[in-house]
């Protein structure tokens, strides 16, 4: 669905944020992106959505070179949710906010209303449709921004730190929604520092460091590798440490609980 061919991106007058990345994102994949601040995660995501154009190399979306296609056209295929929801919200009502892009793409009447209501339901945002988006809390604004993208049902959904401002229950609910969309054929790409959630809900992890991909593999395999995580400056979570101690099982609550129940404990030296 999305292909990077030896892609680099340098900001005008600034640093090279992505360096010689070759990458394929297939249809129906569920991918997490992790890395320290400044690693190039957001730049990589914006290149994948066609919002930035490569300085070198090329990015193809469904076979189309992003340098030749308007961002508005690419938005039908790839939806991008900003880390800061304030950058996406401008309408006077919640209904108009979610409906804006739908109307621009030619949807009308009951189709628009149905998609608006379903998108808001998906992110558990139960507010009057005529209320102002600017009266919402930060977490609610983030969920509204996600709903605006979900309403278009793009083939790929890219979310930059979508759990910011959400409590754990809503984080899980959001990932359950993304998992459902993924099961229906949408490719999901999530940038997050919450490696426990990524291990639980995604199938593939990309680890970025200084603009380059230093690890690309199954989520449960990459995120249980304590030595690798520590070597690259990540602090393993309690769940990852426990997974390691009970025999290198996948670092998810279900797998760790299963290992504790059925595996012999590791002897302490």
C-alpha positions, 0 to 999 in steps of 0.5 A, a space after each residue: 500500500 505504501 512504499 519508501 524507496 531509499 527516502 531521505 527528508 531534510 527540513 529547509 534550513 534544518 536537519 535531515 530527519 529521515 535518512 535513506 529509509 526503504 520500507 513497505 507497508 502492506 494492506 491490512 497491516 497493524 504497525 507501531 512506530 517507536 523511538 525517542 524524541 527527534 528520532 524522525 517518527 512524525 516526519 516518517 508518518 507525514 511522508 507516508 501520508 504524502 504531507 511531506 515530499 521526499 528530499 531524495 528517493 520516492 514514496 509510493 501510495 497505492 503505486 502513486 508517487 506522492 510528489 505528483 499527487 495533491 495531498 487532498 487526493 491522497 487523503 482519500 487513501 491515507 488519513 493522518 491524525 496530528 499529535 496536537 488536535 488543535 491543528 485539525 479543529 476549526 469548525 463551529 460545531 462537532 457535527 460540522 467538524 466531522 462532516 467537513 471532509 465528507 462534504 468536500 468529497 461529495 457525500 450528502 444527507 443521510 450518508 454524512 449524518 450516519 458516518 458522523 454518528 458512527 465515527 463519534 461512537 467509535 471514539 466514545 465521544 458522547 457530546 451534543 452535535 451542535 456544541 463547539 469543539 473548542 469547549 472540549 477537554 484536550 482528550 476529547 479534542 483528540 478523540 474528535 480529531 480521530 473521528 474526523 479521519 475515521 469518518 472518511 474510512 481511508 485505506 490507511 490510518 496514521 495516528 501520531 501519539 493518539 493516546 495523549 490525554 486519554 485515560 487507560 480505559 479509553 486508550 484500550 477502547 481506542 485500540 479496540 476500535 483500531 483493531 476492528 478497523 484493521 480486521 475490516 481491511 484498513 492498515 493502521 500505523 500508530 506512533 506511541 511511547 506506550 510499548 505495552 499497548 503496542 505489544 498488545 494491539 499491533 503486529 509489527 514494530 518499527 524502531 527509529 533512531 536518528 532518522 533510520 530504522 534500526 529494527 523492524 519485526 513482529 511486535 511481540 518479538 521486538 518488545 520482549 527483547 530487553 537487551 535490545 531495548 536497553 541498548 537503544 535507550 528504552 526503559 523496559 516496562 514492568 510488563 516487559 521485565 516480568 515477561 523476560 523473567 518468566 521465560 521470554 513470552 510475549 509482553 502482553 498481560 494475557 501471555 504473561 499471565 499464561 506463562 506464570 500459570 503454566 511455566 516453571 519460574 526462572 531460578 534466581 542466581 
